[in-house]
Amino acid sequence: MSDLLDDKEAATKAVVDFLTKKSKNKTKFYLKDFYKVFPDDKPRMIKKVVNKMVETEVLEYWSSGSTTMYGLKGAGIQHSSENE
C-alpha cells in the first residue's frame, strides 16, 4: 500500500484535485478512472478510499442502473434532479 492511501487527507486531496482538473470535460467517473490517481495501489484499496469519500460526502454515487459512477458532491447532473 502506498503512503498516499495511508494518509486519508492526502488521498482525499489527490482525488479532489484530479476531479477538479477533469471537471471541464466531465463530472462523473468510473472507479477505474481513479486508478490513475493511485497507480501503485491495488484496485480494492482504491475502492475503499473512494467509498470512504462517499461516506464523508466528499464524493457521491451516480447510477444509471447498470453503471455506477462517482463525482464530486454537487457537481454536474445529480441523480436526484435528473427527472425534473
Secondary structure, DSSP 8 states (H G I E B T S, - for coil): --HHHH-HHHHHHHHHHHHHHHTTT-S-B-GGGGGGTSTTS-HHHHHHHHHHHHHTTSEEEEE-SS-EEEEETT-SS-GGGTT-
